[in-house]
Amino acid sequence: MSGQKPVTPDAEGLAAAAKAAGKDAKKRGGLPPVHLWNPPFCGDLDIRIARDGSWHYLGTPFTRFELVKLFASILKREDGKYYLVTPVEKVGITVEDAPFVAVDFDAAGQGREQVITFTTNIGDTAAAGPEHPVRVTRDGESGEPAPYVMIRAGLEALIDRKSFYRLAELGEHHGDWFGVWSGGEFFPLIPSAELHEG
């Protein structure tokens, strides 16, 4: 039938559909409403987001930042899996860790009034708070911390090392934890006892 999409997902076709779907959203200054789209699953596409935030297609890094931004705008997480979604198709992709990397932040105010606004590798921003929580996981073997901030709709950014060190400089003790305040919430980074051990 005419107008029917091919069964095998294709990056070029997906990019064209994403561009068309995103035009209205761009006019309104927002992102495409992927939360409203529930198209059929069309299979997996060999797109991988590496831990450093770089995107790869068929093993080759994306060289066009505009394409990364376009695909990032139609990224969706469902049941722990990641998909690129347009109004007519949904394809699975691989995300090694988090889909974004928080590469910088600005802090305004102090103490409980402080607001920390993160910027990702693709230019999105999110002010840490109840809707954009910060969390830290620890590697079971090395104990190495991996800090994350929620950017939007279940999509997190891994906070890069330099930003995490800067974040720690803003930290204070609260209860049994050392962490940071932002948006009226306290986000624990490390148990206070571990700092005293050092």
N, C-alpha and C positions, 0 to 999 in steps of 0.2 A: 504494500500500500504506500502511496505517496505520503510524505511527511513522517513516516515511521523511521525511528533511529536504527542504525545497524546494531546488531547484538553485541559485537565486539567493541569495547570502549576504545576511544581514540583521543589522544591528547589535543590534537588540533581541533577536532569537532567540539570537544569539551570546552576548549578555550573560547571558541566562537560563541557557543551557547551561553557561557558565563558572561562574556562581554555584552551580549544582547540583554541578558537578564539583569545585569548590573547597571544598565544605562539609567533606568528610572531611579534606582537607589542613589546613583551618583548625583542626579539632579536634586534629590532631597538631601544630599550631603551625608548619606549613611551607607551602610553595607547592604548587600542583597538580603532579603528576608528568608534565609535558608531554613529557619525554624518553621516556616509555613509550607515548605516544599516537602512532599513525600512521594517522590517518583519511584518507579521500580528499580531494583538493584540490577545493574548491567554487567557485573563482574569486576575483577580487580584490574588496576592499571599499574604498570611498573614505574610508579612515582614513589620516591622515598625522601622523607625529611630526616636528615642526619641530626645527631645530637647537637651539632654546632649551629643548627638552624638552616643549613644549606639544603636546597631542593635538587633532586636528581631525577632524570627521566631516562630509562633504559641504561642506567649506570653513568650517564653523562650529566655533569652539573648544569643547572639552568644558568644561562649567561645574561638573560634579560630580567632585570629587577621588576619591570612592569608585569611580566608573566607570573612571577612569584607572587606579587601583590594581588593579581587577578585571581589566581588559584586560592590564595590564602583567604580571599573574601568569600569563597564558596565552600570553605572547609567546615565540616560538621562532625561532631562526635556522638556516636550512638552505641550504647552497651559496650563501652570500652574500646570501640573500633573507630577508625577515622575514614571519612568519605569526602569526596568532592561531589557537590550536589548542584544540579540545575533544576528548573521546573520539570524537565523531561527525563533526566537520568541521574543515577547515583552510582559512583564507582568507588571501590575500596582502594586505599593507598596505605603505605607503610610509614609509621612514625616511630623513629628509634627511641625517643624519650618524650619530649614535649614538642608541640608543633612550632612554638616560637621560642626566642631567646630574649630575655630582658637585658638590654645592653647598657642601660643608663637609667637614672632616676633623678628627680628633683624633690627636695624636701622643703616644706614651708611650715612655719610654726614650731612649737616645742612641746615636749611632754605629751599629755593626752590630746592636745589640740593639733598635734603634728599631722600633716598629710603628705604621704610619700607617693609620688606619681611616677610610675615606671614607663619607659619607652622600649618598644620591642625592635628587633632587627628589621621589621617591615614597616616601622613607623606608627604602629598602633600605640595608644597610651591607655593606662588604667591607673586610677588612684586606689591604692590599697585601702580596704575597709570591708564592711560586711558583705558586699557583693563581689569584691575582688580580694579574697583572702590570700594571705601568704602562708605557705606551709613548708616544712623542712622534713625530708626523709633522710634516713641514715643507711649507708651501705652496711649490710650485715657482717661483712668480713673486715673491711677497712675502717668502718665507722665514719667515713667521709660524708659530710653533709651535702645534700642536693636540695637547694631552695627553689621554690616555685611561687609564681603569683598567677591568680586566675585573670585571664584577659577578657574572655567573653564566652558565654554559653558552653561551659565545660572545656574550653580550650585554654591550656595553661602555657606560661612561658617559664623556661628554666632561667633563673637569675644567674647571670655570668659571674665569674669569680671576683672580678674587680668590683662589681656592684655589690656583691655579698659582703666583701670586706668593708666597703664604705657603709653599708647598712649596719654592720656590727659596730661601727664607730658611733652610730646614733643610738645604740642600744642602751637599755637600763634593766635593772633587776625588778621583777614583779612576781611576788610569790616565790616559787621555787625555780623560776625561769629567768633567763636573760633574753630579751627580745626588743621589739620596736613597737611603738604606738603609731597608728595611722587611721584616720577616719573614725576615731573614737574606740578602736579595737586594739587590743594588745596581741601581737603575734609572736609566740615563743620561737626562738632560734636555737637555743642550746640550754640544757639544764644548768642552773647557777653553780651547782656542785662541781660540774666538770671544769668550769672556769677557775674555781678556787683550787682545784687539783693541780692546774697548770701553774 
